[in-house]
Amino acid sequence: MKLHHVPGSRSCRVLWLLEELGGLDYEVETYRLGDPRLRSPEYRALNPAGKVPTFEDGGVAFHESGAIVQYLLERHGRGRLEPAMTSSTRGPYLQWMHWSEASLLPPLGQINAHKFVLREADRIPAALELARRQFARVVGQLDQALAGVDYLVEGRFTAADLMAGYGVALARMVGELPESPQAVHGWFERLSRRPAFERAFAGGFGGA
Ligand SMILES: N[C@@H](CCC(=O)N[C@@H](CS)C(=O)NCC(=O)O)C(=O)O
């Protein structure tokens, strides 16, 4: 198995899970943000978007962090880190898995775009403020879900926490996590104390 990885990027979700599962034999190819190798024809053949993560296993390459997480759990999870298929918590678990990429990350992506990714001439201050308001709303949804509980589903750490936890980790890395959602802060402290989390995020943000 091989993970194509940029430190601090969504490939941290995959690295974090590989480390949580433990005992797996895998290789990591590390790039930096904006690395020209991600634009090469060889890499585009693996992932036409030229993004990370990309994952290779058994001669097959695929991408999308959530799909890779699901695949690894199906192959190597042995029932760990997710509710059983027949459990009543399976629906909420899948909801948070997908919410993490479909609802939490887009406003944060817009914040980053208008703060430092786009060329200065293309950055729009009003778009940055709008994205900040949208991000505060989705973080508020997470905070509501975490009120009075330690984790998103079944009161235990699952891959749903890992998927959403990456979004909060990224927001902190770029200084954009709102201060008010107290349950989110407590939950994130619990996540960040996990040894697998520490290993996955040890490379900082953006690579060399
Ligand atoms: N939905 C995709 C998003 C992948 C993505 O946007 N990756 C970013 C890093 S977090 C990337 O590779 N950006 C580099 C670029 O766009 O050039 C996933 O969850 O894997």
The ligand as a Gaussian input file, in Angstrom:
#p B3LYP/6-31G(d) Opt

LIG

0 1
 N      -12.293000      15.758000      -1.632000
 C      -10.886000      15.471000      -1.733000
 C      -10.138000      16.794000      -1.655000
 C       -8.651000      16.641000      -1.969000
 C       -7.942000      17.983000      -1.860000
 O       -8.531000      19.057000      -2.103000
 N       -6.659000      17.932000      -1.519000
 C       -5.884000      19.142000      -1.377000
 C       -5.067000      19.108000      -0.085000
 S       -6.076000      19.075000       1.339000
 C       -4.867000      19.248000      -2.488000
 O       -4.313000      18.265000      -2.920000
 N       -4.577000      20.466000      -2.928000
 C       -3.514000      20.713000      -3.853000
 C       -4.005000      21.376000      -5.079000
 O       -5.212000      21.626000      -5.194000
 O       -3.159000      21.640000      -5.905000
 C      -10.491000      14.493000      -0.615000
 O      -11.168000      14.482000       0.421000
 O       -9.531000      13.733000      -0.792000

